[in-house]
Structure formats: C-alpha cells, structure tokens
Amino acid sequence: MRKLVIALAAASVLALPAHAQRRGADQGPTAEEISKKRDAADLDQKYKAAIKQTQDAQNAKKDPWANMRGPSDGK
C-alpha cells in the first residue's frame, strides 16, 4: 500500500508541468500578446521601409566628384 501511494504521488508530481502547459493552451491569446504582436509587426514594417529607402538612396547616388572635374575636352 505504501509503494502504491508513493508511486501515485510521484506520477502526479511528474504530470503537473504537462498539465500546466496544456491549461494555458486552451485559452486564446491575451490582449497583451495581441498588442505585442501588432507592435512587432508595425516595427518590422517601419524597419523594412527604412531599409528600402536607404537602398533606393544608395542606388540613385550620383558621382561625388562631378563638381571637381573640369569640362570634358572630348579626348
């Protein structure tokens, strides 16, 4: 009888973490989680726009020495 009680106690202790994880999965996302995801998506969108703007500026870059060169002699 003593072994049975100890075995049941050990099994219940080992099952608690799995039960705790499953309990949270039944509920939907909280308002805080939704807000965090929305903020992360907004931040990601702003980051991508800034990177695209930087790349566009680098691609449209003109010759930095254009004002330092003299007129072309046609040689």
PQR file of N, CA, C, O and H, with PARSE charges and radii, in Angstrom:
ATOM      1  N   MET A   1       0.821  -1.192   0.000 -0.4000 1.5000
ATOM      2  CA  MET A   1       0.000   0.000   0.000 -0.0000 2.0000
ATOM      3  C   MET A   1       0.864   1.254   0.000  0.5500 1.7000
ATOM      4  O   MET A   1       0.573   2.225  -0.698 -0.5500 1.4000
ATOM      5  N   ARG A   2       1.928   1.217   0.793 -0.4000 1.5000
ATOM      6  CA  ARG A   2       2.839   2.363   0.882 -0.0000 2.0000
ATOM      7  C   ARG A   2       3.485   2.631  -0.485  0.5500 1.7000
ATOM      8  O   ARG A   2       3.619   3.785  -0.892 -0.5500 1.4000
ATOM      9  H   ARG A   2       2.164   0.428   1.361  0.4000 1.0000
ATOM     10  N   LYS A   3       3.884   1.564  -1.193 -0.4000 1.5000
ATOM     11  CA  LYS A   3       4.511   1.728  -2.508 -0.0000 2.0000
ATOM     12  C   LYS A   3       3.528   2.326  -3.520  0.5500 1.7000
ATOM     13  O   LYS A   3       3.907   3.129  -4.373 -0.5500 1.4000
ATOM     14  H   LYS A   3       3.775   0.627  -0.863  0.4000 1.0000
ATOM     15  N   LEU A   4       2.286   1.927  -3.408 -0.4000 1.5000
ATOM     16  CA  LEU A   4       1.262   2.442  -4.311 -0.0000 2.0000
ATOM     17  C   LEU A   4       1.051   3.944  -4.101  0.5500 1.7000
ATOM     18  O   LEU A   4       0.929   4.690  -5.072 -0.5500 1.4000
ATOM     19  H   LEU A   4       1.979   1.275  -2.715  0.4000 1.0000
ATOM     20  N   VAL A   5       1.008   4.381  -2.875 -0.4000 1.5000
ATOM     21  CA  VAL A   5       0.829   5.801  -2.564 -0.0000 2.0000
ATOM     22  C   VAL A   5       2.031   6.608  -3.052  0.5500 1.7000
ATOM     23  O   VAL A   5       1.872   7.692  -3.612 -0.5500 1.4000
ATOM     24  H   VAL A   5       1.108   3.774  -2.087  0.4000 1.0000
ATOM     25  N   ILE A   6       3.224   6.078  -2.837 -0.4000 1.5000
ATOM     26  CA  ILE A   6       4.433   6.771  -3.295 -0.0000 2.0000
ATOM     27  C   ILE A   6       4.446   6.842  -4.822  0.5500 1.7000
ATOM     28  O   ILE A   6       4.809   7.876  -5.382 -0.5500 1.4000
ATOM     29  H   ILE A   6       3.353   5.197  -2.382  0.4000 1.0000
ATOM     30  N   ALA A   7       4.061   5.774  -5.497 -0.4000 1.5000
ATOM     31  CA  ALA A   7       4.030   5.764  -6.960 -0.0000 2.0000
ATOM     32  C   ALA A   7       3.009   6.753  -7.490  0.5500 1.7000
ATOM     33  O   ALA A   7       3.290   7.460  -8.458 -0.5500 1.4000
ATOM     34  H   ALA A   7       3.766   4.934  -5.042  0.4000 1.0000
ATOM     35  N   LEU A   8       1.833   6.821  -6.885 -0.4000 1.5000
ATOM     36  CA  LEU A   8       0.819   7.781  -7.314 -0.0000 2.0000
ATOM     37  C   LEU A   8       1.272   9.215  -7.075  0.5500 1.7000
ATOM     38  O   LEU A   8       1.017  10.085  -7.908 -0.5500 1.4000
ATOM     39  H   LEU A   8       1.605   6.247  -6.099  0.4000 1.0000
ATOM     40  N   ALA A   9       1.937   9.477  -5.957 -0.4000 1.5000
ATOM     41  CA  ALA A   9       2.444  10.815  -5.669 -0.0000 2.0000
ATOM     42  C   ALA A   9       3.524  11.215  -6.678  0.5500 1.7000
ATOM     43  O   ALA A   9       3.548  12.353  -7.149 -0.5500 1.4000
ATOM     44  H   ALA A   9       2.144   8.770  -5.280  0.4000 1.0000
ATOM     45  N   ALA A  10       4.412  10.280  -7.005 -0.4000 1.5000
ATOM     46  CA  ALA A  10       5.469  10.565  -7.981 -0.0000 2.0000
ATOM     47  C   ALA A  10       4.868  10.832  -9.365  0.5500 1.7000
ATOM     48  O   ALA A  10       5.305  11.741 -10.071 -0.5500 1.4000
ATOM     49  H   ALA A  10       4.392   9.356  -6.623  0.4000 1.0000
ATOM     50  N   ALA A  11       3.880  10.046  -9.741 -0.4000 1.5000
ATOM     51  CA  ALA A  11       3.249  10.238 -11.048 -0.0000 2.0000
ATOM     52  C   ALA A  11       2.533  11.575 -11.118  0.5500 1.7000
ATOM     53  O   ALA A  11       2.562  12.233 -12.158 -0.5500 1.4000
ATOM     54  H   ALA A  11       3.525   9.307  -9.168  0.4000 1.0000
ATOM     55  N   SER A  12       1.891  11.988 -10.037 -0.4000 1.5000
ATOM     56  CA  SER A  12       1.180  13.269 -10.061 -0.0000 2.0000
ATOM     57  C   SER A  12       2.160  14.439 -10.093  0.5500 1.7000
ATOM     58  O   SER A  12       1.893  15.456 -10.734 -0.5500 1.4000
ATOM     59  H   SER A  12       1.867  11.453  -9.193  0.4000 1.0000
ATOM     60  N   VAL A  13       3.293  14.296  -9.403 -0.4000 1.5000
ATOM     61  CA  VAL A  13       4.301  15.360  -9.427 -0.0000 2.0000
ATOM     62  C   VAL A  13       4.888  15.496 -10.829  0.5500 1.7000
ATOM     63  O   VAL A  13       5.131  16.607 -11.301 -0.5500 1.4000
ATOM     64  H   VAL A  13       3.509  13.470  -8.883  0.4000 1.0000
ATOM     65  N   LEU A  14       5.112  14.376 -11.485 -0.4000 1.5000
ATOM     66  CA  LEU A  14       5.672  14.419 -12.838 -0.0000 2.0000
ATOM     67  C   LEU A  14       4.661  14.916 -13.870  0.5500 1.7000
ATOM     68  O   LEU A  14       5.057  15.444 -14.909 -0.5500 1.4000
ATOM     69  H   LEU A  14       4.914  13.474 -11.102  0.4000 1.0000
ATOM     70  N   ALA A  15       3.384  14.759 -13.608 -0.4000 1.5000
ATOM     71  CA  ALA A  15       2.360  15.178 -14.561 -0.0000 2.0000
ATOM     72  C   ALA A  15       1.990  16.650 -14.424  0.5500 1.7000
ATOM     73  O   ALA A  15       1.353  17.199 -15.322 -0.5500 1.4000
ATOM     74  H   ALA A  15       3.062  14.330 -12.764  0.4000 1.0000
ATOM     75  N   LEU A  16       2.362  17.294 -13.348 -0.4000 1.5000
ATOM     76  CA  LEU A  16       1.976  18.695 -13.136 -0.0000 2.0000
ATOM     77  C   LEU A  16       2.498  19.647 -14.204  0.5500 1.7000
ATOM     78  O   LEU A  16       1.719  20.474 -14.679 -0.5500 1.4000
ATOM     79  H   LEU A  16       2.880  16.847 -12.618  0.4000 1.0000
ATOM     80  N   PRO A  17       3.772  19.586 -14.618 -0.5600 1.5000
ATOM     81  CA  PRO A  17       4.229  20.530 -15.648  0.2800 2.0000
ATOM     82  C   PRO A  17       3.475  20.381 -16.973  0.5500 1.7000
ATOM     83  O   PRO A  17       3.160  21.378 -17.622 -0.5500 1.4000
ATOM     84  N   ALA A  18       3.191  19.161 -17.367 -0.4000 1.5000
ATOM     85  CA  ALA A  18       2.452  18.947 -18.616 -0.0000 2.0000
ATOM     86  C   ALA A  18       1.030  19.486 -18.489  0.5500 1.7000
ATOM     87  O   ALA A  18       0.502  20.072 -19.434 -0.5500 1.4000
ATOM     88  H   ALA A  18       3.446  18.351 -16.840  0.4000 1.0000
ATOM     89  N   HIS A  19       0.421  19.294 -17.348 -0.4000 1.5000
ATOM     90  CA  HIS A  19      -0.924  19.801 -17.125 -0.0000 2.0000
ATOM     91  C   HIS A  19      -0.942  21.328 -17.146  0.5500 1.7000
ATOM     92  O   HIS A  19      -1.869  21.931 -17.685 -0.5500 1.4000
ATOM     93  H   HIS A  19       0.851  18.818 -16.581  0.4000 1.0000
ATOM     94  N   ALA A  20       0.074  21.948 -16.565 -0.4000 1.5000
ATOM     95  CA  ALA A  20       0.141  23.408 -16.534 -0.0000 2.0000
ATOM     96  C   ALA A  20       0.315  23.979 -17.937  0.5500 1.7000
ATOM     97  O   ALA A  20      -0.269  25.015 -18.254 -0.5500 1.4000
ATOM     98  H   ALA A  20       0.827  21.457 -16.127  0.4000 1.0000
ATOM     99  N   GLN A  21       1.102  23.327 -18.773 -0.4000 1.5000
ATOM    100  CA  GLN A  21       1.288  23.806 -20.139 -0.0000 2.0000
ATOM    101  C   GLN A  21       0.002  23.661 -20.943  0.5500 1.7000
ATOM    102  O   GLN A  21      -0.330  24.536 -21.743 -0.5500 1.4000
ATOM    103  H   GLN A  21       1.576  22.486 -18.515  0.4000 1.0000
ATOM    104  N   ARG A  22      -0.706  22.595 -20.743 -0.4000 1.5000
ATOM    105  CA  ARG A  22      -1.928  22.359 -21.506 -0.0000 2.0000
ATOM    106  C   ARG A  22      -3.035  23.322 -21.089  0.5500 1.7000
ATOM    107  O   ARG A  22      -3.851  23.723 -21.919 -0.5500 1.4000
ATOM    108  H   ARG A  22      -0.437  21.884 -20.094  0.4000 1.0000
ATOM    109  N   ARG A  23      -3.071  23.685 -19.842 -0.4000 1.5000
ATOM    110  CA  ARG A  23      -4.121  24.570 -19.351 -0.0000 2.0000
ATOM    111  C   ARG A  23      -4.050  25.931 -20.046  0.5500 1.7000
ATOM    112  O   ARG A  23      -5.087  26.514 -20.360 -0.5500 1.4000
ATOM    113  H   ARG A  23      -2.408  23.359 -19.168  0.4000 1.0000
ATOM    114  N   GLY A  24      -2.851  26.441 -20.290 -0.4000 1.5000
ATOM    115  CA  GLY A  24      -2.707  27.728 -20.948 -0.0000 2.0000
ATOM    116  C   GLY A  24      -3.028  27.670 -22.432  0.5500 1.7000
ATOM    117  O   GLY A  24      -3.365  28.691 -23.032 -0.5500 1.4000
ATOM    118  H   GLY A  24      -2.008  25.968 -20.035  0.4000 1.0000
ATOM    119  N   ALA A  25      -2.928  26.490 -23.034 -0.4000 1.5000
ATOM    120  CA  ALA A  25      -3.166  26.354 -24.470 -0.0000 2.0000
ATOM    121  C   ALA A  25      -4.648  26.405 -24.816  0.5500 1.7000
ATOM    122  O   ALA A  25      -5.001  26.693 -25.959 -0.5500 1.4000
ATOM    123  H   ALA A  25      -2.655  25.660 -22.548  0.4000 1.0000
ATOM    124  N   ASP A  26      -5.510  26.135 -23.864 -0.4000 1.5000
ATOM    125  CA  ASP A  26      -6.939  26.126 -24.130 -0.0000 2.0000
ATOM    126  C   ASP A  26      -7.495  27.525 -24.357  0.5500 1.7000
ATOM    127  O   ASP A  26      -8.484  27.691 -25.071 -0.5500 1.4000
ATOM    128  H   ASP A  26      -5.224  25.902 -22.935  0.4000 1.0000
ATOM    129  N   GLN A  27      -6.880  28.511 -23.768 -0.4000 1.5000
ATOM    130  CA  GLN A  27      -7.353  29.885 -23.885 -0.0000 2.0000
ATOM    131  C   GLN A  27      -6.732  30.542 -25.112  0.5500 1.7000
ATOM    132  O   GLN A  27      -5.664  30.138 -25.572 -0.5500 1.4000
ATOM    133  H   GLN A  27      -6.077  28.377 -23.188  0.4000 1.0000
ATOM    134  N   GLY A  28      -7.407  31.553 -25.635 -0.4000 1.5000
ATOM    135  CA  GLY A  28      -6.883  32.295 -26.764 -0.0000 2.0000
ATOM    136  C   GLY A  28      -5.816  33.278 -26.313  0.5500 1.7000
ATOM    137  O   GLY A  28      -5.543  33.389 -25.118 -0.5500 1.4000
ATOM    138  H   GLY A  28      -8.274  31.881 -25.262  0.4000 1.0000
ATOM    139  N   PRO A  29      -5.213  33.990 -27.250 -0.5600 1.5000
ATOM    140  CA  PRO A  29      -4.181  34.963 -26.872  0.2800 2.0000
ATOM    141  C   PRO A  29      -4.781  36.117 -26.065  0.5500 1.7000
ATOM    142  O   PRO A  29      -5.918  36.531 -26.294 -0.5500 1.4000
ATOM    143  N   THR A  30      -4.005  36.616 -25.133 -0.4000 1.5000
ATOM    144  CA  THR A  30      -4.473  37.719 -24.299 -0.0000 2.0000
ATOM    145  C   THR A  30      -4.355  39.030 -25.072  0.5500 1.7000
ATOM    146  O   THR A  30      -3.726  39.084 -26.128 -0.5500 1.4000
ATOM    147  H   THR A  30      -3.082  36.280 -24.947  0.4000 1.0000
ATOM    148  N   ALA A  31      -4.955  40.065 -24.544 -0.4000 1.5000
ATOM    149  CA  ALA A  31      -4.894  41.377 -25.192 -0.0000 2.0000
ATOM    150  C   ALA A  31      -3.455  41.879 -25.230  0.5500 1.7000
ATOM    151  O   ALA A  31      -3.049  42.543 -26.183 -0.5500 1.4000
ATOM    152  H   ALA A  31      -5.466  40.022 -23.686  0.4000 1.0000
ATOM    153  N   GLU A  32      -2.690  41.562 -24.199 -0.4000 1.5000
ATOM    154  CA  GLU A  32      -1.286  41.994 -24.158 -0.0000 2.0000
ATOM    155  C   GLU A  32      -0.475  41.308 -25.260  0.5500 1.7000
ATOM    156  O   GLU A  32       0.356  41.946 -25.907 -0.5500 1.4000
ATOM    157  H   GLU A  32      -3.019  41.022 -23.424  0.4000 1.0000
ATOM    158  N   GLU A  33      -0.714  40.013 -25.475 -0.4000 1.5000
ATOM    159  CA  GLU A  33       0.002  39.292 -26.530 -0.0000 2.0000
ATOM    160  C   GLU A  33      -0.370  39.831 -27.904  0.5500 1.7000
ATOM    161  O   GLU A  33       0.490  39.975 -28.773 -0.5500 1.4000
ATOM    162  H   GLU A  33      -1.389  39.495 -24.949  0.4000 1.0000
ATOM    163  N   ILE A  34      -1.642  40.128 -28.100 -0.4000 1.5000
ATOM    164  CA  ILE A  34      -2.089  40.691 -29.379 -0.0000 2.0000
ATOM    165  C   ILE A  34      -1.434  42.046 -29.613  0.5500 1.7000
ATOM    166  O   ILE A  34      -0.998  42.346 -30.725 -0.5500 1.4000
ATOM    167  H   ILE A  34      -2.340  40.012 -27.394  0.4000 1.0000
ATOM    168  N   SER A  35      -1.364  42.858 -28.574 -0.4000 1.5000
ATOM    169  CA  SER A  35      -0.745  44.176 -28.682 -0.0000 2.0000
ATOM    170  C   SER A  35       0.742  44.058 -29.004  0.5500 1.7000
ATOM    171  O   SER A  35       1.267  44.811 -29.824 -0.5500 1.4000
ATOM    172  H   SER A  35      -1.718  42.614 -27.671  0.4000 1.0000
ATOM    173  N   LYS A  36       1.414  43.116 -28.361 -0.4000 1.5000
ATOM    174  CA  LYS A  36       2.843  42.919 -28.630 -0.0000 2.0000
ATOM    175  C   LYS A  36       3.077  42.481 -30.067  0.5500 1.7000
ATOM    176  O   LYS A  36       4.008  42.953 -30.721 -0.5500 1.4000
ATOM    177  H   LYS A  36       0.987  42.504 -27.695  0.4000 1.0000
ATOM    178  N   LYS A  37       2.229  41.572 -30.564 -0.4000 1.5000
ATOM    179  CA  LYS A  37       2.373  41.115 -31.951 -0.0000 2.0000
ATOM    180  C   LYS A  37       2.120  42.257 -32.924  0.5500 1.7000
ATOM    181  O   LYS A  37       2.824  42.391 -33.925 -0.5500 1.4000
ATOM    182  H   LYS A  37       1.473  41.188 -30.033  0.4000 1.0000
ATOM    183  N   ARG A  38       1.121  43.078 -32.634 -0.4000 1.5000
ATOM    184  CA  ARG A  38       0.805  44.208 -33.501 -0.0000 2.0000
ATOM    185  C   ARG A  38       1.951  45.211 -33.510  0.5500 1.7000
ATOM    186  O   ARG A  38       2.317  45.724 -34.567 -0.5500 1.4000
ATOM    187  H   ARG A  38       0.549  42.969 -31.821  0.4000 1.0000
ATOM    188  N   ASP A  39       2.525  45.496 -32.335 -0.4000 1.5000
ATOM    189  CA  ASP A  39       3.649  46.420 -32.249 -0.0000 2.0000
ATOM    190  C   ASP A  39       4.866  45.868 -32.977  0.5500 1.7000
ATOM    191  O   ASP A  39       5.584  46.610 -33.647 -0.5500 1.4000
ATOM    192  H   ASP A  39       2.228  45.078 -31.476  0.4000 1.0000
ATOM    193  N   ALA A  40       5.097  44.569 -32.845 -0.4000 1.5000
ATOM    194  CA  ALA A  40       6.235  43.952 -33.528 -0.0000 2.0000
ATOM    195  C   ALA A  40       6.055  44.016 -35.043  0.5500 1.7000
ATOM    196  O   ALA A  40       7.013  44.281 -35.769 -0.5500 1.4000
ATOM    197  H   ALA A  40       4.513  43.966 -32.301  0.4000 1.0000
ATOM    198  N   ALA A  41       4.845  43.776 -35.518 -0.4000 1.5000
ATOM    199  CA  ALA A  41       4.585  43.844 -36.954 -0.0000 2.0000
ATOM    200  C   ALA A  41       4.754  45.273 -37.469  0.5500 1.7000
ATOM    201  O   ALA A  41       5.295  45.485 -38.554 -0.5500 1.4000
ATOM    202  H   ALA A  41       4.068  43.561 -34.928  0.4000 1.0000
ATOM    203  N   ASP A  42       4.293  46.246 -36.695 -0.4000 1.5000
ATOM    204  CA  ASP A  42       4.431  47.651 -37.077 -0.0000 2.0000
ATOM    205  C   ASP A  42       5.906  48.052 -37.124  0.5500 1.7000
ATOM    206  O   ASP A  42       6.341  48.739 -38.048 -0.5500 1.4000
ATOM    207  H   ASP A  42       3.853  46.074 -35.814  0.4000 1.0000
ATOM    208  N   LEU A  43       6.662  47.621 -36.128 -0.4000 1.5000
ATOM    209  CA  LEU A  43       8.086  47.928 -36.087 -0.0000 2.0000
ATOM    210  C   LEU A  43       8.814  47.276 -37.256  0.5500 1.7000
ATOM    211  O   LEU A  43       9.701  47.884 -37.855 -0.5500 1.4000
ATOM    212  H   LEU A  43       6.309  47.063 -35.377  0.4000 1.0000
ATOM    213  N   ASP A  44       8.444  46.042 -37.583 -0.4000 1.5000
ATOM    214  CA  ASP A  44       9.058  45.343 -38.705 -0.0000 2.0000
ATOM    215  C   ASP A  44       8.752  46.055 -40.018  0.5500 1.7000
ATOM    216  O   ASP A  44       9.616  46.167 -40.887 -0.5500 1.4000
ATOM    217  H   ASP A  44       7.723  45.547 -37.097  0.4000 1.0000
ATOM    218  N   GLN A  45       7.531  46.529 -40.156 -0.4000 1.5000
ATOM    219  CA  GLN A  45       7.144  47.245 -41.375 -0.0000 2.0000
ATOM    220  C   GLN A  45       7.934  48.549 -41.500  0.5500 1.7000
ATOM    221  O   GLN A  45       8.388  48.889 -42.593 -0.5500 1.4000
ATOM    222  H   GLN A  45       6.829  46.438 -39.450  0.4000 1.0000
ATOM    223  N   LYS A  46       8.103  49.273 -40.410 -0.4000 1.5000
ATOM    224  CA  LYS A  46       8.888  50.510 -40.440 -0.0000 2.0000
ATOM    225  C   LYS A  46      10.355  50.229 -40.761  0.5500 1.7000
ATOM    226  O   LYS A  46      10.997  50.991 -41.485 -0.5500 1.4000
ATOM    227  H   LYS A  46       7.735  48.996 -39.523  0.4000 1.0000
ATOM    228  N   TYR A  47      10.877  49.136 -40.218 -0.4000 1.5000
ATOM    229  CA  TYR A  47      12.273  48.757 -40.485 -0.0000 2.0000
ATOM    230  C   TYR A  47      12.473  48.461 -41.969  0.5500 1.7000
ATOM    231  O   TYR A  47      13.433  48.929 -42.581 -0.5500 1.4000
ATOM    232  H   TYR A  47      10.356  48.517 -39.630  0.4000 1.0000
ATOM    233  N   LYS A  48      11.554  47.679 -42.540 -0.4000 1.5000
ATOM    234  CA  LYS A  48      11.666  47.339 -43.960 -0.0000 2.0000
ATOM    235  C   LYS A  48      11.554  48.575 -44.834  0.5500 1.7000
ATOM    236  O   LYS A  48      12.248  48.678 -45.846 -0.5500 1.4000
ATOM    237  H   LYS A  48      10.774  47.299 -42.043  0.4000 1.0000
ATOM    238  N   ALA A  49      10.689  49.520 -44.463 -0.4000 1.5000
ATOM    239  CA  ALA A  49      10.553  50.754 -45.241 -0.0000 2.0000
ATOM    240  C   ALA A  49      11.835  51.580 -45.156  0.5500 1.7000
ATOM    241  O   ALA A  49      12.260  52.165 -46.153 -0.5500 1.4000
ATOM    242  H   ALA A  49      10.125  49.436 -43.641  0.4000 1.0000
ATOM    243  N   ALA A  50      12.449  51.633 -43.986 -0.4000 1.5000
ATOM    244  CA  ALA A  50      13.687  52.389 -43.830 -0.0000 2.0000
ATOM    245  C   ALA A  50      14.821  51.751 -44.631  0.5500 1.7000
ATOM    246  O   ALA A  50      15.616  52.458 -45.249 -0.5500 1.4000
ATOM    247  H   ALA A  50      12.103  51.158 -43.176  0.4000 1.0000
ATOM    248  N   ILE A  51      14.898  50.436 -44.622 -0.4000 1.5000
ATOM    249  CA  ILE A  51      15.931  49.742 -45.400 -0.0000 2.0000
ATOM    250  C   ILE A  51      15.728  49.988 -46.886  0.5500 1.7000
ATOM    251  O   ILE A  51      16.691  50.234 -47.612 -0.5500 1.4000
ATOM    252  H   ILE A  51      14.252  49.861 -44.120  0.4000 1.0000
ATOM    253  N   LYS A  52      14.477  49.923 -47.349 -0.4000 1.5000
ATOM    254  CA  LYS A  52      14.200  50.160 -48.769 -0.0000 2.0000
ATOM    255  C   LYS A  52      14.557  51.587 -49.156  0.5500 1.7000
ATOM    256  O   LYS A  52      15.120  51.820 -50.226 -0.5500 1.4000
ATOM    257  H   LYS A  52      13.694  49.724 -46.760  0.4000 1.0000
ATOM    258  N   GLN A  53      14.234  52.539 -48.297 -0.4000 1.5000
ATOM    259  CA  GLN A  53      14.550  53.934 -48.579 -0.0000 2.0000
ATOM    260  C   GLN A  53      16.066  54.137 -48.644  0.5500 1.7000
ATOM    261  O   GLN A  53      16.556  54.871 -49.503 -0.5500 1.4000
ATOM    262  H   GLN A  53      13.777  52.351 -47.428  0.4000 1.0000
ATOM    263  N   THR A  54      16.795  53.503 -47.760 -0.4000 1.5000
ATOM    264  CA  THR A  54      18.255  53.609 -47.759 -0.0000 2.0000
ATOM    265  C   THR A  54      18.833  52.994 -49.026  0.5500 1.7000
ATOM    266  O   THR A  54      19.740  53.562 -49.633 -0.5500 1.4000
ATOM    267  H   THR A  54      16.397  52.907 -47.063  0.4000 1.0000
ATOM    268  N   GLN A  55      18.316  51.840 -49.428 -0.4000 1.5000
ATOM    269  CA  GLN A  55      18.807  51.194 -50.642 -0.0000 2.0000
ATOM    270  C   GLN A  55      18.487  52.030 -51.877  0.5500 1.7000
ATOM    271  O   GLN A  55      19.308  52.125 -52.789 -0.5500 1.4000
ATOM    272  H   GLN A  55      17.579  51.379 -48.935  0.4000 1.0000
ATOM    273  N   ASP A  56      17.309  52.633 -51.914 -0.4000 1.5000
ATOM    274  CA  ASP A  56      16.951  53.489 -53.043 -0.0000 2.0000
ATOM    275  C   ASP A  56      17.878  54.701 -53.112  0.5500 1.7000
ATOM    276  O   ASP A  56      18.278  55.114 -54.200 -0.5500 1.4000
ATOM    277  H   ASP A  56      16.642  52.556 -51.173  0.4000 1.0000
ATOM    278  N   ALA A  57      18.217  55.265 -51.972 -0.4000 1.5000
ATOM    279  CA  ALA A  57      19.107  56.423 -51.934 -0.0000 2.0000
ATOM    280  C   ALA A  57      20.506  56.034 -52.391  0.5500 1.7000
ATOM    281  O   ALA A  57      21.174  56.820 -53.063 -0.5500 1.4000
ATOM    282  H   ALA A  57      17.892  54.929 -51.088  0.4000 1.0000
ATOM    283  N   GLN A  58      20.960  54.840 -52.040 -0.4000 1.5000
ATOM    284  CA  GLN A  58      22.292  54.403 -52.447 -0.0000 2.0000
ATOM    285  C   GLN A  58      22.330  54.106 -53.937  0.5500 1.7000
ATOM    286  O   GLN A  58      23.337  54.370 -54.593 -0.5500 1.4000
ATOM    287  H   GLN A  58      20.417  54.202 -51.494  0.4000 1.0000
ATOM    288  N   ASN A  59      21.261  53.567 -54.475 -0.4000 1.5000
ATOM    289  CA  ASN A  59      21.215  53.250 -55.903 -0.0000 2.0000
ATOM    290  C   ASN A  59      21.143  54.506 -56.754  0.5500 1.7000
ATOM    291  O   ASN A  59      21.658  54.519 -57.872 -0.5500 1.4000
ATOM    292  H   ASN A  59      20.442  53.352 -53.943  0.4000 1.0000
ATOM    293  N   ALA A  60      20.524  55.551 -56.258 -0.4000 1.5000
ATOM    294  CA  ALA A  60      20.371  56.787 -57.014 -0.0000 2.0000
ATOM    295  C   ALA A  60      21.522  57.755 -56.750  0.5500 1.7000
ATOM    296  O   ALA A  60      21.461  58.915 -57.158 -0.5500 1.4000
ATOM    297  H   ALA A  60      20.105  55.541 -55.350  0.4000 1.0000
ATOM    298  N   LYS A  61      22.552  57.294 -56.081 -0.4000 1.5000
ATOM    299  CA  LYS A  61      23.672  58.161 -55.715 -0.0000 2.0000
ATOM    300  C   LYS A  61      24.399  58.636 -56.972  0.5500 1.7000
ATOM    301  O   LYS A  61      24.678  57.853 -57.879 -0.5500 1.4000
ATOM    302  H   LYS A  61      22.601  56.352 -55.749  0.4000 1.0000
ATOM    303  N   LYS A  62      24.694  59.908 -57.004 -0.4000 1.5000
ATOM    304  CA  LYS A  62      25.395  60.478 -58.144 -0.0000 2.0000
ATOM    305  C   LYS A  62      26.890  60.411 -57.915  0.5500 1.7000
ATOM    306  O   LYS A  62      27.357  59.988 -56.857 -0.5500 1.4000
ATOM    307  H   LYS A  62      24.468  60.545 -56.267  0.4000 1.0000
ATOM    308  N   ASP A  63      27.613  60.827 -58.902 -0.4000 1.5000
ATOM    309  CA  ASP A  63      29.070  60.853 -58.823 -0.0000 2.0000
ATOM    310  C   ASP A  63      29.502  61.924 -57.825  0.5500 1.7000
ATOM    311  O   ASP A  63      29.187  63.097 -58.028 -0.5500 1.4000
ATOM    312  H   ASP A  63      27.234  61.171 -59.760  0.4000 1.0000
ATOM    313  N   PRO A  64      30.215  61.563 -56.746 -0.5600 1.5000
ATOM    314  CA  PRO A  64      30.603  62.551 -55.753  0.2800 2.0000
ATOM    315  C   PRO A  64      31.669  63.529 -56.257  0.5500 1.7000
ATOM    316  O   PRO A  64      31.849  64.596 -55.670 -0.5500 1.4000
ATOM    317  N   TRP A  65      32.377  63.179 -57.334 -0.4000 1.5000
ATOM    318  CA  TRP A  65      33.430  64.038 -57.872 -0.0000 2.0000
ATOM    319  C   TRP A  65      32.964  64.847 -59.086  0.5500 1.7000
ATOM    320  O   TRP A  65      33.782  65.440 -59.789 -0.5500 1.4000
ATOM    321  H   TRP A  65      32.231  62.312 -57.811  0.4000 1.0000
ATOM    322  N   ALA A  66      31.681  64.870 -59.327 -0.4000 1.5000
ATOM    323  CA  ALA A  66      31.162  65.535 -60.517 -0.0000 2.0000
ATOM    324  C   ALA A  66      31.502  67.030 -60.530  0.5500 1.7000
ATOM    325  O   ALA A  66      31.781  67.577 -61.597 -0.5500 1.4000
ATOM    326  H   ALA A  66      31.017  64.388 -58.756  0.4000 1.0000
ATOM    327  N   ASN A  67      31.486  67.695 -59.393 -0.4000 1.5000
ATOM    328  CA  ASN A  67      31.779  69.125 -59.344 -0.0000 2.0000
ATOM    329  C   ASN A  67      33.275  69.411 -59.352  0.5500 1.7000
ATOM    330  O   ASN A  67      33.672  70.553 -59.585 -0.5500 1.4000
ATOM    331  H   ASN A  67      31.260  67.251 -58.526  0.4000 1.0000
ATOM    332  N   MET A  68      34.102  68.427 -59.110 -0.4000 1.5000
ATOM    333  CA  MET A  68      35.546  68.643 -59.032 -0.0000 2.0000
ATOM    334  C   MET A  68      36.234  68.478 -60.383  0.5500 1.7000
ATOM    335  O   MET A  68      37.342  68.980 -60.577 -0.5500 1.4000
ATOM    336  H   MET A  68      33.780  67.500 -58.921  0.4000 1.0000
ATOM    337  N   ARG A  69      35.602  67.794 -61.300 -0.4000 1.5000
ATOM    338  CA  ARG A  69      36.212  67.571 -62.602 -0.0000 2.0000
ATOM    339  C   ARG A  69      35.959  68.756 -63.527  0.5500 1.7000
ATOM    340  O   ARG A  69      34.936  69.434 -63.438 -0.5500 1.4000
ATOM    341  H   ARG A  69      34.703  67.386 -61.142  0.4000 1.0000
ATOM    342  N   GLY A  70      36.888  68.976 -64.386 -0.4000 1.5000
ATOM    343  CA  GLY A  70      36.727  70.046 -65.359 -0.0000 2.0000
ATOM    344  C   GLY A  70      35.849  69.581 -66.499  0.5500 1.7000
ATOM    345  O   GLY A  70      35.449  68.418 -66.563 -0.5500 1.4000
ATOM    346  H   GLY A  70      37.720  68.425 -64.458  0.4000 1.0000
ATOM    347  N   PRO A  71      35.557  70.498 -67.392 -0.5600 1.5000
ATOM    348  CA  PRO A  71      34.733  70.109 -68.536  0.2800 2.0000
ATOM    349  C   PRO A  71      35.461  69.093 -69.409  0.5500 1.7000
ATOM    350  O   PRO A  71      36.690  69.080 -69.481 -0.5500 1.4000
ATOM    351  N   SER A  72      34.704  68.271 -70.046 -0.4000 1.5000
ATOM    352  CA  SER A  72      35.277  67.225 -70.879 -0.0000 2.0000
ATOM    353  C   SER A  72      35.877  67.871 -72.146  0.5500 1.7000
ATOM    354  O   SER A  72      35.235  68.690 -72.803 -0.5500 1.4000
ATOM    355  H   SER A  72      33.706  68.282 -69.987  0.4000 1.0000
ATOM    356  N   ASP A  73      37.104  67.487 -72.463 -0.4000 1.5000
ATOM    357  CA  ASP A  73      37.775  68.014 -73.640 -0.0000 2.0000
ATOM    358  C   ASP A  73      37.443  67.227 -74.909  0.5500 1.7000
ATOM    359  O   ASP A  73      37.835  67.613 -76.011 -0.5500 1.4000
ATOM    360  H   ASP A  73      37.626  66.822 -71.929  0.4000 1.0000
ATOM    361  N   GLY A  74      36.739  66.152 -74.745 -0.4000 1.5000
ATOM    362  CA  GLY A  74      36.370  65.332 -75.904 -0.0000 2.0000
ATOM    363  C   GLY A  74      37.501  64.406 -76.323  0.5500 1.7000
ATOM    364  O   GLY A  74      37.485  63.886 -77.439 -0.5500 1.4000
ATOM    365  H   GLY A  74      36.421  65.839 -73.850  0.4000 1.0000
ATOM    366  N   LYS A  75      38.461  64.195 -75.475 -0.4000 1.5000
ATOM    367  CA  LYS A  75      39.587  63.316 -75.849 -0.0000 2.0000
ATOM    368  C   LYS A  75      39.252  61.879 -75.685  0.5500 1.7000
ATOM    369  O   LYS A  75      40.087  61.015 -75.957 -0.5500 1.4000
ATOM    370  H   LYS A  75      38.475  64.618 -74.569  0.4000 1.0000
TER
END
